[in-house]
Amino acid sequence: MAANSYVPGDGFQLQATFTKNNVNTDPTTVTFKFKDPAGVITTYVFGVDPEIVKSAVGTYYMDVTVSDEGQFWYRIEGTGAVIAALEYPYIGIQSQF
C-alpha cells in the first residue's frame, strides 16, 4: 500500500461508505482517527465533532489539511449496526518554498 504525499497546506477529503448486505447503512458510531509522526492520536466522532459530515446514508467524509512533514495515518471506524474499519498512511513532505 503506497502512501499519498502532500506538502504542508495541502487539503484532501477522506470518505467512507459503510454497507451491510450490499446496502448503504449507517453505523451506530462513526469515528475518524489521525496519528501524527510523533504518535499522537486525534479522534473525531460523528454527531459530536462537526468536522465529520454525513453526505448520504452510510457515507461520511472529513476534510483534512496537512499541517506538517512526516508520516501520518488515518483510520475510519464504524461500530454497532455496521462494524468495519479501514486505515491508510499519508505523508506530509517538505515544501520547496
NORUR-V98946 format. One record per residue. RES is the residue in three letters. PHI is phi in whole degrees, -180 to 180 (* if undefined). NEAR is the number of other ideal C-beta (glycine too) atoms within 12 Angstrom. D_CENTER is the distance of its C-alpha to the mean C-alpha in whole Angstrom. Layout:
RES;PHI;NEAR;D_CENTER, RES;PHI;NEAR;D_CENTER
This chain:
MET;*;9;16, ALA;-89;8;16, ALA;-86;18;14, ASN;-78;22;13, SER;-113;20;15, TYR;-140;25;15, VAL;-90;21;18, PRO;-53;20;17, GLY;104;17;17, ASP;-65;22;15, GLY;-126;16;12, PHE;-153;22;10, GLN;-115;21;8, LEU;-97;31;5, GLN;-138;23;7, ALA;-137;35;8, THR;-119;26;12, PHE;-99;34;13, THR;-132;20;17, LYS;-138;19;20, ASN;56;10;23, ASN;65;10;22, VAL;-121;13;21, ASN;-56;21;18, THR;-140;23;18, ASP;-79;27;16, PRO;-67;31;15, THR;-68;19;17, THR;-134;26;14, VAL;-119;42;10, THR;-129;34;8, PHE;-110;35;5, LYS;-125;28;6, PHE;-129;33;7, LYS;-117;21;10, ASP;-86;23;13, PRO;-59;20;16, ALA;-85;13;18, GLY;91;12;16, VAL;-78;15;15, ILE;-105;18;12, THR;-112;22;11, THR;-119;22;10, TYR;-125;28;9, VAL;-122;23;11, PHE;-61;31;12, GLY;91;17;15, VAL;-110;13;15, ASP;-108;19;13, PRO;-68;12;14, GLU;-66;24;10, ILE;-91;31;9, VAL;-118;21;11, LYS;-96;22;13, SER;-100;19;15, ALA;-166;16;17, VAL;-57;17;17, GLY;79;26;15, THR;-115;26;12, TYR;-134;37;9, TYR;-145;24;7, MET;-148;32;6, ASP;-85;19;8, VAL;-123;30;8, THR;-114;20;11, VAL;-73;29;12, SER;-108;20;15, ASP;-156;23;17, GLU;-93;21;18, GLY;119;23;17, GLN;-92;23;14, PHE;-115;36;11, TRP;-130;28;9, TYR;-128;34;5, ARG;-138;26;6, ILE;-120;35;5, GLU;-125;27;9, GLY;-119;31;12, THR;-133;18;15, GLY;85;17;19, ALA;-63;20;19, VAL;-135;28;17, ILE;-108;17;16, ALA;-160;26;13, ALA;-153;20;10, LEU;-145;22;9, GLU;-149;22;8, TYR;-149;23;9, PRO;-92;22;10, TYR;-143;33;11, ILE;-121;25;14, GLY;-91;29;15, ILE;-106;21;19, GLN;-67;15;22, SER;-74;14;23, GLN;-91;6;27, PHE;-117;6;28
